[in-house]
């Protein structure tokens, strides 16, 4: 449900169509917080291009932060983001703390 809200918010900020389209766009937010959780990934099936994502993500950040899972501290600050047509977490292994 929380991801659906984020997807809806990103949809509201959709920009003009662009060249390469996909099944959706991944947004990896770089985070700064007390828990050392460095990133959070959101998938939006309503956006189809990198250009749409880049045009809309900044305006959607407050909503994304408000709808993050409880494991991510509420004091998290977004220090950057990257839009991608592929899942940036695929192939990454989590290292034990």
ROMARDO-592114 format. One line per field, with one value per residue (C-alpha): residue number from 0; x, y, z. Coordinates in steps of 0.2 Angstrom, whole numbers, plus 5000, padded with zeros to 4 digits. Layout:
// ROMARDO-592114
nr c(NUM:...)
east c(X:...)
north c(Y:...)
up c(Z:...)
// end
This chain:
// ROMARDO-592114
nr c(0:1:2:3:4:5:6:7:8:9:10:11:12:13:14:15:16:17:18:19:20:21:22:23:24:25:26:27:28:29:30:31:32:33:34:35:36:37:38:39:40:41:42:43:44:45:46:47:48:49:50:51:52:53:54:55:56:57:58:59:60:61:62:63:64:65:66:67:68:69:70:71:72:73:74:75:76:77:78:79:80:81:82:83:84:85:86:87:88:89:90:91:92:93:94:95:96)
east c(5000:5014:5023:5006:5005:5022:5019:5003:5013:5026:5012:5005:5022:5024:5033:5033:5036:5054:5064:5067:5052:5051:5039:5043:5057:5067:5072:5086:5087:5103:5100:5108:5101:5106:5104:5117:5104:5112:5098:5080:5073:5056:5048:5035:5026:5017:5033:5041:5057:5072:5067:5049:5058:5070:5057:5046:5056:5061:5043:5039:5052:5042:5028:5041:5049:5032:5028:5045:5044:5046:5064:5070:5072:5060:5075:5082:5087:5089:5106:5103:5094:5096:5083:5085:5076:5084:5083:5099:5098:5098:5114:5120:5122:5118:5133:5129:5131)
north c(5000:5012:5009:5012:5029:5033:5027:5037:5053:5050:5048:5065:5072:5063:5073:5072:5055:5051:5038:5022:5015:5001:4992:5005:5015:5012:5026:5024:5037:5040:5043:5050:5044:5038:5020:5020:5015:5022:5019:5015:5009:5013:5005:5015:5006:5022:5030:5022:5033:5040:5057:5055:5050:5063:5077:5070:5063:5079:5084:5066:5065:5071:5058:5044:5049:5049:5032:5023:5007:5008:5001:5017:5031:5046:5058:5052:5065:5062:5067:5061:5050:5040:5034:5017:5005:4990:4986:4993:4980:4965:4956:4965:4954:4961:4960:4956:4970)
up c(5000:5005:4988:4979:4987:4981:4964:4963:4968:4955:4942:4946:4941:4925:4911:4892:4884:4880:4869:4879:4888:4900:4912:4925:4933:4949:4960:4972:4985:4994:5012:5027:5044:5062:5057:5043:5030:5015:5002:4998:4981:4975:4959:4949:4936:4930:4924:4908:4905:4914:4908:4917:4933:4933:4930:4944:4958:4967:4969:4975:4989:5003:5000:4997:5014:5023:5016:5020:5030:5049:5048:5040:5052:5051:5052:5035:5023:5004:4998:4980:4969:4953:4941:4932:4921:4930:4949:4957:4971:4959:4961:4977:4992:5010:5021:5039:5052)
// end
